[in-house]
Amino acid sequence: MYRYLLAAALPLALAACAASNRPADILPAVSPVDSGLGIRSTHHHTVLDGYTHRVPVNPKPWRQQNDSQGPGAGGGS
């Protein structure tokens, strides 16, 4: 029983040790403290840009809505 456990745990432990010495893969290419980068320009826009006012309407018959939007556009099934 312990032989199988060792046979399964040993490769996992070795893989974890081999992967732990590569922190450069997750670091950014440019340092965030580099003062030579400058600041990106931003523009102001409101959260309501593109808003369209809509009023509630009464529901339409669902069968006609489904038939008009389904494949064949009204051909039925």
C-alpha positions in Angstrom: 0.0 0.0 0.0 2.8 2.4 1.0 4.7 1.6 -2.1 1.9 2.8 -4.3 1.5 5.9 -2.2 5.2 6.6 -2.5 5.1 6.0 -6.2 2.3 8.5 -6.6 3.6 11.1 -4.1 7.3 11.2 -5.2 6.6 12.5 -8.8 4.2 15.1 -7.5 6.7 16.3 -4.9 9.5 16.5 -7.5 7.2 18.4 -9.9 6.3 20.9 -7.2 10.0 21.5 -6.5 10.9 21.9 -10.1 8.1 24.5 -10.7 8.8 26.5 -7.6 12.0 28.1 -9.0 10.4 30.0 -11.8 8.8 33.2 -10.4 9.9 35.3 -13.4 7.0 33.8 -15.4 4.4 35.6 -13.4 6.2 38.9 -12.9 5.3 41.8 -15.2 7.7 42.7 -18.1 7.9 46.3 -16.9 8.3 47.3 -13.2 5.4 49.3 -11.8 7.8 51.6 -9.9 9.6 52.7 -13.1 9.1 56.5 -13.2 10.0 56.7 -16.9 6.8 55.2 -18.0 4.6 58.2 -17.3 0.9 58.3 -16.8 -1.7 57.3 -19.4 -4.1 60.1 -20.3 -7.7 59.4 -19.4 -10.9 60.9 -20.6 -14.0 61.6 -18.6 -17.3 60.0 -19.6 -20.5 59.7 -17.7 -22.0 56.3 -16.7 -25.1 57.3 -18.6 -23.5 57.5 -22.0 -25.5 55.5 -24.5 -28.6 55.3 -22.2 -31.9 55.0 -23.9 -35.1 55.6 -21.9 -37.6 52.8 -22.3 -41.1 52.6 -20.8 -42.8 49.4 -19.8 -45.2 47.9 -22.3 -47.8 45.1 -22.1 -46.6 41.7 -23.0 -47.2 40.4 -26.5 -48.4 36.8 -27.2 -45.4 34.6 -26.7 -46.2 32.2 -29.6 -45.9 35.0 -32.1 -42.7 36.3 -30.5 -41.1 32.8 -30.7 -42.2 32.2 -34.3 -40.9 35.6 -35.5 -37.4 35.0 -34.0 -37.0 31.3 -34.6 -35.3 29.5 -37.6 -37.3 30.1 -40.8 -38.8 33.4 -39.3 -42.4 32.4 -39.1 -42.4 29.1 -41.0 -43.3 27.2 -37.9 -42.0 23.7 -37.1 
